[in-house]
Amino acid sequence: MPNAPAHGMAVRAAGLVLAALLGAPCLRGEEGMWTFDNLPAARMRASYGFAPDAAWLDHVRLSVLRLPGGSGSFISRDGLVLTNHHVAHGWIEKISDAGHDYVKDGFLARDRGQELRIPGMEVRTLMAMANVTDALRKAVRPTGDETRDGQARREALARLVQEAERRTGLASEPVTLYEGGETWIYSYAVHSDVRLVMAPEYGIAAFGRDWDNFTFPRHDLDFALFRVYENGAPWHPGAWLRWSRTGLRAGDLTFVAGHPGRTSRRETLAQMEADRDVLNPLRLRGLDRRRQALHGFAAQGPEQARLVSSELLDLENAYKVYRNETDGLKDPVAMAKVAAAEQELRARVAQDPALEASAGQSWALIRKAVQARCGFAREVAMLSGRGSRALQFALGLARWKAEAARPAAQRELGYRTARDMEKLQAGLSFSDTLDAGVETANLADGLQEAVAELGPAHPIVAALLGGRTPGDRARELVEGTGLRAPAARQALFQASPGAVLDSPDPMLVLARKLELLARPYRRQQEELDAVIADHGARIARARFALYGKADYPDATFSLRLSYGSVASCPANGTLVQPFTTFGGLFDRADGWGPSAEDHSWDLPPRWRQLRTRLDPSTPLDFISSNDIIGGNSGSPVLDRSGELVGLVFDGNIGCIPGRYYYDGRFNRAVSLDGRAILEALAKVYDAGDLVDEILGSSSAALQRLSPRAARVVPGTNP
Amino acid sequence: MPNAPAHGMAVRAAGLVLAALLGAPCLRGEEGMWTFDNLPAARMRASYGFAPDAAWLDHVRLSVLRLPGGSGSFISRDGLVLTNHHVAHGWIEKISDAGHDYVKDGFLARDRGQELRIPGMEVRTLMAMANVTDALRKAVRPTGDETRDGQARREALARLVQEAERRTGLASEPVTLYEGGETWIYSYAVHSDVRLVMAPEYGIAAFGRDWDNFTFPRHDLDFALFRVYENGAPWHPGAWLRWSRTGLRAGDLTFVAGHPGRTSRRETLAQMEADRDVLNPLRLRGLDRRRQALHGFAAQGPEQARLVSSELLDLENAYKVYRNETDGLKDPVAMAKVAAAEQELRARVAQDPALEASAGQSWALIRKAVQARCGFAREVAMLSGRGSRALQFALGLARWKAEAARPAAQRELGYRTARDMEKLQAGLSFSDTLDAGVETANLADGLQEAVAELGPAHPIVAALLGGRTPGDRARELVEGTGLRAPAARQALFQASPGAVLDSPDPMLVLARKLELLARPYRRQQEELDAVIADHGARIARARFALYGKADYPDATFSLRLSYGSVASCPANGTLVQPFTTFGGLFDRADGWGPSAEDHSWDLPPRWRQLRTRLDPSTPLDFISSNDIIGGNSGSPVLDRSGELVGLVFDGNIGCIPGRYYYDGRFNRAVSLDGRAILEALAKVYDAGDLVDEILGSSSAALQRLSPRAARVVPGTNP
């Protein structure tokens, strides 16, 4: 998604639940992002006396949507789509213009004619799932040559995907589960006429901004409504989610259906320890330096502060994520379980001669490879853009054109076809003119960091500094380069390799030097990564052979169901309540007063004016023990009847280590309550027609639900 | 105070403020609990353009009160006193009876005739402060014999106190500041006819119970009103605090005047490290065991849960305090400053031959003594009551009566005079019958702990177990003892030493054995403590010689002033707002739903019924950067005009390490806003007369302030 802010559950998060709070042991009861073909039904029934049946699952699967970077769902027979504001943020920005800032001011189509088509936006429904594990195995007879076998497998899988597309007429893609234990083909109906129906103001959708990201108590109205059209008319989906008229209470069973992006829970302990001890500390040092440098820059004046405020929030957010991931990797209770699980697997592998022959040495070999990678991690990190977007562009361009200078067959993967070129260009494109002050401040600090990490005598540092001080060198590079201008960068995409490789632009000169210095590290890294991948696959095969599908696979941005319950959790020295309310929203706005912390807790004008219309006790956000991770943003929360009760938009701090493990003591999904959406639509946005459509009812029913809702704008739909 | 719950700022807390939040260094700008004779006026003026003058200070000093375990203030010309509910809790409990639970249900005197006298409660005003440092120095010519000199100093000081009492006619006591650098005599007017005027329900005074203790955001109405009488009529104090009609905003300058109890900020690094590495971990292991044992006991049924709920909350609270103190001692940034300050002092001592001769070796000697003490800390800890209140009683009694069996002159200090005997009895007295189940569960766990800490072969463990398993031994002791009954314990106070020393009660038999085993450790401990005290005093004298009164002295439960400002702080992964509101109170009650966590966030009936009367945006609690610690509970918060704007009732989590150092990044005082008190009195308690009295105005003025207040109960005061 273009320029979408990389926050909340659109990026990262994770989860196992049911926190018996004090002293009680943490059970793995509710852990898991389960595929729809393999639910732990017996376990669910034991905990909640209920497990979904096939009809429940089919209905939910067909109602849930995949969006770029997130999830969503159909919520009306006329193709209304619910997702998070932060998932849609970039798309809403895309259709804004000088006269209409739909992000800041929100948007409401008063009738369907006003619904705004968003070019490029598409949503997908998972129509069919086919297990091709056996077909793939039959198609490829192993020869013992891993390279040839791998290539043959990839080709066979591509054929199976093509067959699936032919057979179903649907966009199909392979889904690798259990790190290769199973291979499926998922086929999607793709809808590419998606129109914006309603978006609240950014200030209420992201109340508390990045400060509150990954926290709870939370008071965000993080939703937006779209409508899918086909042939110019609203699409009538085969399935959509009915909206609960009762809502949740603490302790109620909750399901989350959506597309969690990536977890690393099957990594070896050695890999996690490398993150904990070497890689994350290196990242954190860098992020800490960079945010301090930018705070210093921002302190120079209001214009400087404005220029870097968004970048600073991203840095703070990344810092929060890595810090809490790292803290999570240091949690003795949680990591003892991770270690015990690895020990158990190793012990069981050791008892099976075939598995032992294949994977017995894999943990040790991965540890060795990971340690070797850590040995030059600082060098690799210092060969990045050093905080300068111009240098980052130059590095990407220099590598691209260096490859392009060679015959296509000799180029590295990803630098060969016309499509590769398109991808490279898209990856490097950005349209703003770079501010010289920001660039210089960032680069000076990035150069200083290289000195601190590698010492002044290191060849990389020598190339970076060219004999100057970091400050002087940064000024010289930023003032000397033409890459700050969009037009200059655009021209270079079309330039011949020779023109780029001969360019006297100082940023490109430096990038070419760094590109040469990077090559040996890259080669070493590729060799070690191959070892890690090969032995990771051996461990995965052993695990799948021993445990099969008793466990769930790591997240792969494919459809999953997690179950849990509405549950408080410990935070900030106390227990936090399971629900917040509109009353709490105003408590925080009042408690900060206006304009605090760059307006992070300011209410939009409409919310200030209409606050007395709202019932303050209406539930706003809630936490549940569902196991989720980035990509789950926009997932519907369902009750046992399959009705929609909420909308996942984040995880709490305890959710961040969910990348590595689920810890039910602390890990919570953060969701917007369905009742808050209706209350806001009816009373703040006068959108009674949408409430009618969502409830599938006339305004008479709506009146019973919410006395004020009927007197707002007349509904435009039947 | 009898049976007062040992929470909030009545026990512990601490503070330096002004959190420039991100990356900015923490300045010591607002640190300090300053004596009224020595304010950092230049520093205050530099920060806030204001420093109190002599009239301001006199007025505040005469308005502020010392209560047992806390602070308070006069707030009307008719002697109305404001303090915390939790400071007064024990006193309110004391005048409750079977028909009136004034703690649970609250209390409001509808006229002065209904105000309830509380036997034994007294408040003190600091009328005079005399610096007797020079007088004391002149009175005692050092002979070089530390024991003789010490005795002579104590006697001279006692004479000076007697003279002060004669001269002023006031209760006077010595105040040692700067660990002996200065000695003062503080003289107090003591008021011992104190009557309860108004107390809110416990459920609103301590909303969130111990869960929320030491946290923020907070929503407590932790206040109570008393009136001082003299000769049967309301006392008209010479000074009282006027109530602000404007209230605070974020960033406003705040003063806290009260009686902080004890800080340990002048301890050496070795002492803090001993707490961090040995003593606190030992305490935390014990607390963790005990709370787990009690949670197990509570899980047996609702009656068992009821029996231990209060003890469990105390344990959780103590665990929270020690854990956060220990975490604070591990904070690298804060502790680097502590270490740097010690290094600087040591370097300056080394440059001065006289100081070097006196104190140069003191740090090393203290380190050695502290390490020696740590060497048998586990033995000393295991010689305590092991979780059994009966054994704890027996240990105290056995030691008392063993001393009492010897001629008075040979007894240890504290076991000689009739007054000593009274104190011993008061210290051991409690009036409830001990539940055999609770006693057995606690003692069994305490015995198990001794095995875990010392091993089964240790003589202390042998004595404790008497050859049985911990469970059997606990049952045998608890079932065999008569000490569970109040009458039996009472009788033993009067019993002859011989009768106690010969008693066959198994708990007393064990206590006598343990008393014998404890003696050598006690002797060793006393010797080491003398070294620590002597060299601590040498360091203190050196520090005072070098720095004088540029710094503030450690807290000694004497009157202090701290300054700071209303300021947010980082917590729970975000920034928390400076103020909470009544809207937030209801958000939390609604968000938990009724009865959650043993009713910790339930609202009293009156608050549920009358919630719509309240303006939800009224500020309820707030945080400020004032440096406080336990004992500051009930301290008024003042603005620069000296008017009352709030009431300190707690510190946040970041305040807990304030025992050792003030860290302005995280340390915040938590106060009740004066506006919330008036809003609640007027709208929930219909106590317009009290609002009138507090504002010193007719109900006309009150009407302007708060439209509903005038229609409540007619005022009874002029």
Chai-1 contact restraints between the chains, C-beta under 6 A:
chainA,res_idxA,chainB,res_idxB,connection_type,confidence,min_distance_angstrom,max_distance_angstrom,comment,restraint_id
A,L22,B,H295,contact,1.0,0.0,6.0,A-B,restraint_1
A,G23,B,Q292,contact,1.0,0.0,6.0,A-B,restraint_2
A,G23,B,H295,contact,1.0,0.0,6.0,A-B,restraint_3
A,W211,B,T574,contact,1.0,0.0,6.0,A-B,restraint_4
A,W211,B,L575,contact,1.0,0.0,6.0,A-B,restraint_5
A,D212,B,T574,contact,1.0,0.0,6.0,A-B,restraint_6
A,F214,B,G573,contact,1.0,0.0,6.0,A-B,restraint_7
A,T215,B,N572,contact,1.0,0.0,6.0,A-B,restraint_8
A,T215,B,G573,contact,1.0,0.0,6.0,A-B,restraint_9
A,T215,B,T574,contact,1.0,0.0,6.0,A-B,restraint_10
A,A250,B,G593,contact,1.0,0.0,6.0,A-B,restraint_11
A,Q292,B,G23,contact,1.0,0.0,6.0,A-B,restraint_12
A,H295,B,L22,contact,1.0,0.0,6.0,A-B,restraint_13
A,H295,B,G23,contact,1.0,0.0,6.0,A-B,restraint_14
A,A571,B,N572,contact,1.0,0.0,6.0,A-B,restraint_15
A,N572,B,T215,contact,1.0,0.0,6.0,A-B,restraint_16
A,N572,B,A571,contact,1.0,0.0,6.0,A-B,restraint_17
A,N572,B,N572,contact,1.0,0.0,6.0,A-B,restraint_18
A,G573,B,F214,contact,1.0,0.0,6.0,A-B,restraint_19
A,G573,B,T215,contact,1.0,0.0,6.0,A-B,restraint_20
A,G573,B,I653,contact,1.0,0.0,6.0,A-B,restraint_21
A,T574,B,W211,contact,1.0,0.0,6.0,A-B,restraint_22
A,T574,B,D212,contact,1.0,0.0,6.0,A-B,restraint_23
A,T574,B,T215,contact,1.0,0.0,6.0,A-B,restraint_24
A,L575,B,W211,contact,1.0,0.0,6.0,A-B,restraint_25
A,Q577,B,R588,contact,1.0,0.0,6.0,A-B,restraint_26
A,Q577,B,G591,contact,1.0,0.0,6.0,A-B,restraint_27
A,Q577,B,W592,contact,1.0,0.0,6.0,A-B,restraint_28
A,F579,B,G591,contact,1.0,0.0,6.0,A-B,restraint_29
A,T580,B,G591,contact,1.0,0.0,6.0,A-B,restraint_30
A,T581,B,D587,contact,1.0,0.0,6.0,A-B,restraint_31
A,T581,B,D590,contact,1.0,0.0,6.0,A-B,restraint_32
A,T581,B,G591,contact,1.0,0.0,6.0,A-B,restraint_33
A,G583,B,G583,contact,1.0,0.0,6.0,A-B,restraint_34
A,G583,B,F586,contact,1.0,0.0,6.0,A-B,restraint_35
A,G583,B,D587,contact,1.0,0.0,6.0,A-B,restraint_36
A,G584,B,G584,contact,1.0,0.0,6.0,A-B,restraint_37
A,G584,B,D587,contact,1.0,0.0,6.0,A-B,restraint_38
A,F586,B,G583,contact,1.0,0.0,6.0,A-B,restraint_39
A,D587,B,T581,contact,1.0,0.0,6.0,A-B,restraint_40
A,D587,B,G583,contact,1.0,0.0,6.0,A-B,restraint_41
A,D587,B,G584,contact,1.0,0.0,6.0,A-B,restraint_42
A,D587,B,D587,contact,1.0,0.0,6.0,A-B,restraint_43
A,R588,B,Q577,contact,1.0,0.0,6.0,A-B,restraint_44
A,D590,B,T581,contact,1.0,0.0,6.0,A-B,restraint_45
A,D590,B,S617,contact,1.0,0.0,6.0,A-B,restraint_46
A,G591,B,Q577,contact,1.0,0.0,6.0,A-B,restraint_47
A,G591,B,F579,contact,1.0,0.0,6.0,A-B,restraint_48
A,G591,B,T580,contact,1.0,0.0,6.0,A-B,restraint_49
A,G591,B,T581,contact,1.0,0.0,6.0,A-B,restraint_50
A,W592,B,Q577,contact,1.0,0.0,6.0,A-B,restraint_51
A,G593,B,A250,contact,1.0,0.0,6.0,A-B,restraint_52
A,S617,B,D590,contact,1.0,0.0,6.0,A-B,restraint_53
A,I653,B,G573,contact,1.0,0.0,6.0,A-B,restraint_54
